[in-house]
């Protein structure tokens, strides 16, 4: 197995009661519009679970961002293009889990 410097950032979201009916679509649109502008972002994927296991434990939407390296991940949180996405998720969510791994 080859180890790379790449990191994968996973965000799981449970929407708040009263969130707009198109909350997942808006979160996906914002993520795909803004996050690729950040230096070091290699890919952005997001959406609702399509699996049949039904083991989501209440989480309804997931964001996966692949970064070139640790420096790119470190620059992501304060980056202006991250702010509209994080603000939207913060306002619309009841619960969020973030998990980062080496790819």
Buried (B, 14 or more C-beta within 10 A) or exposed (E): EEEEEBBBBBBBBBBEEEBEEEBBEBBBBBBBEBBEEBEBBBEBEBBBBEEEEEEBEEBBBBBBBBBBEBEBBEBBEEBEBBEBBBEBBEEBBEEBEEEEEEE
